[in-house]
Amino acid sequence: MNTQAYAWELREVVVAYDGPPVLCIEDLKIETGSVTAIVGRNGAGKSTLLRLLALQALPRSGELRFDGEHVTAAGMVALRRRVGLLPQSPYLLQGTVYANVELGLRLRGVPRSTRIKAVANLLDGLGLAHLATRDAHQLSGGEAQKVALARVLVFEPEALIFDEPFTHLDADVAETFARYIATCAANHSPTVVFSSHDELRAQTLASRVLGLVDGKLGPAALVNVYGGQLDAPHHRFDTGRLCIHVGEQVQSATRIAIDPAYVVLSPAPLASSMRNSFAGRVVALSEHADGVLVTVDAAERMLAIVSHAALCDTPLVIGATVWV
């Protein structure tokens, strides 16, 4: 019996404004407690999808569910209070940093003693305590983003939506956001969805990466993308550096994508049914939500996800020779 809980479920969802549809999602389920990244180019429909997930809009047709409940115009406002949204360019109100973070709690009638404790703990945890009395309009861009994050987190939402949280941020602020998302992943709470142009960061932080192309879900493996020419009769794709065997069902392609979860690494060639085998050199290692992200230079750069257990069995170091 499947007891998996889903924060969001979308079925046959279509969003359109005055022209053709800008978003068409046939079936999408996002697990409760997961971290999901949405990657794609400008205009791909990322912001439109995030507005749906933040319960700020309804689709023209199809079904949108949050925590198992069908989202309707009548019930949307109540459900929206359970979701936190951090837009790419948040607006801070006039007044101090403390006042900005506290305001929402005050409007909801939260007792003053509870507000003081909640805001103080949050500002301290995000390294903003020294800015509590600063005028919000005198903050740097990075400081303003962190205050906006505090303003969302103070409600302790069940789900969080981040729209391009790493865009135009200095390294310190970007690291703050990355650490927070990693903490959410480790604790399986709250559920997090974020959009990003940075495909490598998305793969590093998220347990699931969704590609969005022209308003439709595309390949999840957007980091291992190669352009080239397909030799359909021989089921080979030539990137100019590698000749990659592809499935017989591939009849036309100018680009292919390989999911890092399906890339196997070995210290020596494997005797197996796998049709592709390339020698390469490990050039980077980084933490990933599901283990370790390994970058191998095998004429083309290729990323693989390796579990911590597998890494213990087959230690990998920068410069080591491996087979992909």
C-alpha positions, 0 to 999 in steps of 0.5 A, spaced: 500 500 500 502 506 497 502 511 503 506 516 500 504 523 502 504 529 497 505 536 498 502 538 491 499 534 485 497 537 479 493 533 473 492 536 466 494 543 468 493 548 463 495 556 464 494 561 459 493 568 459 491 572 452 494 567 448 496 560 447 498 556 454 504 558 457 504 552 462 502 545 460 503 540 466 500 533 465 502 529 471 506 532 477 507 530 484 511 533 489 513 529 495 512 532 502 518 533 505 522 533 499 527 539 496 525 540 488 529 544 483 526 547 477 531 549 472 530 552 465 531 558 461 527 565 461 520 564 459 520 557 460 514 557 465 518 557 471 515 563 475 508 561 472 509 554 475 511 557 482 505 561 482 501 555 482 505 552 487 505 558 492 497 558 491 497 565 488 493 563 482 489 557 479 490 554 472 485 555 467 483 548 467 486 541 470 486 539 478 491 542 483 491 539 490 495 541 496 496 536 502 491 532 498 486 538 498 483 540 491 485 548 491 479 552 489 478 559 489 474 559 495 479 555 499 485 558 496 486 564 501 486 559 507 491 554 504 496 559 502 497 561 509 501 554 509 506 556 504 511 561 504 514 564 498 520 568 497 520 572 490 526 574 486 526 581 488 522 582 495 519 588 497 521 590 504 516 595 507 518 602 511 521 601 518 526 597 521 528 590 520 525 587 526 518 591 524 518 587 517 519 581 520 514 581 526 509 585 522 505 578 519 505 575 526 502 582 529 497 582 523 495 574 525 494 576 532 500 572 535 501 575 542 507 580 543 511 575 548 511 570 542 512 575 537 519 577 540 521 570 542 520 568 534 523 574 531 529 574 535 531 567 534 530 567 527 534 574 526 539 571 530 539 564 526 540 568 520 546 572 522 541 578 522 541 580 529 545 586 529 541 589 523 534 589 527 534 596 528 536 598 522 532 601 517 530 596 512 531 601 506 538 602 508 540 595 507 544 592 501 541 587 496 544 581 500 541 583 507 534 585 504 534 578 501 536 575 508 530 579 511 525 577 506 527 570 508 526 571 515 519 574 514 517 568 510 520 563 515 517 567 521 510 563 520 513 556 520 510 555 513 509 547 511 512 549 504 517 554 501 517 556 494 524 560 492 524 564 486 531 564 483 534 565 490 541 565 488 541 570 482 545 576 483 547 574 490 554 575 493 557 568 495 556 569 503 548 570 502 548 565 497 551 560 502 546 562 507 540 560 502 544 553 500 545 552 507 538 553 509 535 548 503 540 543 505 538 543 512 531 542 510 533 536 506 536 533 512 530 534 516 525 533 511 521 539 513 519 544 510 517 542 503 522 546 498 521 548 491 526 553 488 527 555 481 534 556 478 538 557 472 544 554 476 543 547 474 549 544 478 547 547 484 540 545 483 543 538 482 547 539 488 541 541 493 535 538 490 533 530 491 529 531 484 530 536 479 525 538 474 526 541 467 521 546 464 522 547 457 516 551 453 511 550 459 512 543 459 516 538 463 522 536 460 528 531 462 531 532 469 538 531 467 539 538 464 547 537 467 549 532 462 547 535 456 550 534 449 550 537 442 552 533 436 549 529 431 545 522 431 547 516 427 540 513 427 541 507 423 547 505 428 544 508 434 550 512 436 550 520 438 557 523 436 558 529 440 565 531 436 568 528 443 565 522 444 560 517 441 555 515 445 550 509 444 543 511 444 536 507 445 533 504 438 527 508 440 531 515 438 530 516 431 532 524 431 536 528 436 540 534 436 541 534 443 541 528 448 541 528 456 544 523 461 541 522 468 547 523 473 543 517 477 544 512 471 552 514 470 556 508 474 563 509 476 568 504 476 576 504 477 576 499 472 572 497 465 566 493 467 564 486 464 556 488 463 551 489 458 552 497 459 554 499 452 557 505 453 564 505 457 569 511 457 575 512 461 576 519 465 579 523 470 575 525 477 576 533 477 571 535 482 567 532 488 561 535 492 555 534 496 549 532 493 542 531 497 542 523 495 550 522 496 556 525 492 556 529 486 562 526 482 565 530 475 569 526 471 572 529 465 572 523 459 573 527 453 566 530 455 564 533 462 560 528 465 556 528 472 555 522 476 551 521 483 554 516 488 552 514 494 556 515 501 556 507 502 559 506 494 564 512 495 567 508 502 567 501 497 571 505 492 574 511 494 575 517 489 579 523 489 581 528 485 585 526 479 583 519 480 582 515 473 575 512 473 571 508 468 564 511 466 
